[in-house]
Amino acid sequence: MRKPSSPLYELTLVRVKEFLREPEAVFWTFLFPILLAICLGLAFRDKPADRTPVGVLEGPGSAELAARLSKSPGLTVRTYTEAAGGNALRSGKISLLLLPGPVFKLDPTRPDARLARLEVEDALRGANDRPATKIEEMKEPGARYIDFLIPGILGMNVLMAMWGLGFPIVNARLRNLLKRLSATPMKRWHYLLAQILARLFYLPIEVFAILGFARIAFDITVRGSVLALWALLLTGVFAFSGVGLLIAARTRTIEGLSGLMNLVMLPMWLLSGVFFSYERFPDAALPFIRALPLTALNDGLRAVINGGATLGEVTVSLAILAAWGLVTFVASVKLFVWK
């Protein structure tokens, strides 16, 4: 007869096997650190020093001034009209706007603005003289990091519709509730669309809570079209709900659902510009990143909240979100099983 194994050995072996059968635990322990390192490594990889973007106001002598500044290896120079230049400074596309005089129009609270000022002064300096300049301080809404962050947080909150729809469906399948519903005259698309409509009930509460706090705490207001804002949010809920329904269409366990949700959501958290600009990633990856639904939503929200965009100016973002929602919802209806 085989000698009985030690209880400690058997218990340890059982726990190891249990761990390996939990996709969520395996994902967060082994795959998450690797994916995080890859994404952040690409975003903050070694590369040549960034060129600071500055603007020159159109007018007499602006072409000559822009040409002189363009000789600086640390500057990227663009020429703007007065309205476009103010918008570029407000949205953070440029760090400094150079007016006739010369006058430096900048936000002194931004570190990149101080660097831009030094670079421009150095480019304008003659052989032995320092240029006489005037500083026009401008703390533009949309130029602060918190202005960048709030739309990203709002977009990430809409993304959570995936989990909010996927969990109840898989839980109902585990409890055989879906099996009972299959005996009714209800169609699959009735059930799935009802999940999306129920998710929309909570959307106004979430939006007013986040934007209300941002208004009180950071003086952030919606500068653009309110209609465009709600169109983006509603289409975003439809897109992420469709993805969540597709994941839950055939998933039979909560552990399997958690692993698949994390696998889909994590890349968007890291790539789609929630916490930092996705422009830091390699140029070859940008078309793929811009095609992600969270990227489209974040870009659209920032254009409306910080840039004052209208409904017509966010049609690309709306089209991307609508395409994701339509394709995934149709696929989820086709693949959905009650049991």
Order of alpha helices (4+ residues) and beta strands (2+ residues): alpha-alpha-alpha-beta-alpha-beta-alpha-beta-beta-alpha-beta-alpha-alpha-alpha-alpha-alpha-alpha-alpha-alpha-alpha
